[in-house]
């Protein structure tokens, strides 16, 4: 069994500065999150800069994961043998 695979709760506190249209920022929150994540994946440029970032990860019991995530964890462990 591969003990290096686990289930983690990850907490991200991120503050960025972003140049974007008002309708995107104040519109649909899911759409805005999608725009922000795409911008973050592209990296910092003249339109996006990170002001502050803090990331914490906590190992949790596998039983706290959803059934689908537990199934995926078992598959990963079985293929790592």
Legacy VTK file of the C-alpha trace (Angstrom):
# vtk DataFile Version 3.0
C-alpha trace
ASCII
DATASET POLYDATA
POINTS 81 float
0.000 0.000 0.000
1.280 3.455 -0.895
1.159 5.592 2.270
2.227 8.751 0.447
-1.311 9.326 -0.878
-3.781 10.915 1.501
-6.829 13.125 1.771
-6.166 16.752 2.654
-8.291 19.733 3.554
-6.636 22.685 1.852
-7.286 26.248 2.913
-6.220 29.053 0.572
-6.311 32.702 1.517
-5.484 34.678 -1.605
-5.572 38.391 -2.265
-4.921 39.585 -5.812
-5.220 42.775 -7.794
-6.990 42.299 -11.078
-7.925 44.556 -13.961
-11.280 43.262 -15.210
-14.676 44.458 -16.408
-17.170 45.428 -13.703
-19.779 43.070 -15.146
-17.434 40.115 -14.668
-16.457 41.033 -11.114
-19.974 41.898 -9.925
-21.877 39.354 -12.019
-22.143 35.591 -11.629
-19.730 34.487 -8.843
-19.034 31.133 -10.558
-18.152 32.903 -13.804
-15.885 35.322 -11.933
-14.133 32.422 -10.169
-13.578 30.763 -13.559
-12.093 33.986 -14.983
-9.875 34.413 -11.920
-8.609 30.819 -11.971
-7.825 31.058 -15.687
-5.912 34.282 -15.061
-3.992 32.668 -12.180
-3.058 29.684 -14.365
-1.726 32.027 -17.029
0.559 33.705 -14.515
1.038 37.250 -13.382
1.001 39.937 -16.040
-0.078 43.555 -16.330
-3.667 42.573 -15.496
-3.093 40.377 -12.440
-0.731 40.496 -9.499
-0.687 38.591 -6.228
-0.895 40.831 -3.179
-0.853 38.098 -0.518
-1.125 34.308 -0.409
-1.353 31.832 2.454
-1.888 28.095 2.006
-2.497 25.498 4.710
-2.994 21.764 4.161
-4.295 19.359 6.794
-4.284 15.581 6.477
-7.772 14.282 7.307
-9.318 10.876 7.737
-10.245 9.145 4.499
-13.751 8.743 5.937
-14.212 12.531 5.676
-13.866 12.309 1.882
-16.835 11.735 -0.396
-17.523 8.158 -1.584
-16.276 9.124 -5.059
-13.043 10.510 -3.667
-12.498 7.398 -1.507
-13.013 5.231 -4.593
-10.434 7.300 -6.495
-8.012 6.964 -3.575
-8.379 3.163 -3.630
-7.785 3.111 -7.392
-4.629 5.215 -7.004
-3.307 2.950 -4.276
-4.061 -0.199 -6.265
-2.228 1.094 -9.347
0.782 2.125 -7.214
1.476 -1.413 -5.975
LINES 1 82
81 0 1 2 3 4 5 6 7 8 9 10 11 12 13 14 15 16 17 18 19 20 21 22 23 24 25 26 27 28 29 30 31 32 33 34 35 36 37 38 39 40 41 42 43 44 45 46 47 48 49 50 51 52 53 54 55 56 57 58 59 60 61 62 63 64 65 66 67 68 69 70 71 72 73 74 75 76 77 78 79 80
